[in-house]
Amino acid sequence: MKNVNKRAVGAVVAGVLLAPLAVIGAAQSASATSYGSCPYPYVCIYSNNTTSGSPAAAYKDQTGYFQYVSPRTPFSVINTRNQDSVEIQYTANGNSFTTCVSPNAQMYSSTIGSPTITGLRIDVGDSC
């Protein structure tokens, strides 16, 4: 009986010691979230207003400038990044504008009329 109790105590102690590691591992994997067909840590551009199908383009590099995006109307954007916002550059009626997509968020061009996307910049930080 004593050997059985020692094994049970050993299993409980091992479980208690390893439990924090399981929580850390779960937290790390939970932070890397893909949305639909857009993998983490990308910003995906779709040639529709539904973010369905395969992305037309995907970006992951942070830059201090707007990256060229092949112009398309309509468009939608998914930002799978956890701590970075995305500035979207677009034109409408001959004028240029920007809008911001927060981390882990989506944006549809139909919410701002019929714009044409022309660029994007992945910014460090989550503030729009």
Secondary structure, 3 states (H helix, E strand, C coil): CHHHHHHHHHHHHHHHHHHHHHHHHHHHHHHCCCECCECCCCEEEECCCCCCCCCCEEECCCCCCCEEEEEECCCEEEECCCCEEEEEEEEECCEEEEEEECCCEEEEHHHHCCCEEEEEEEEEECCC
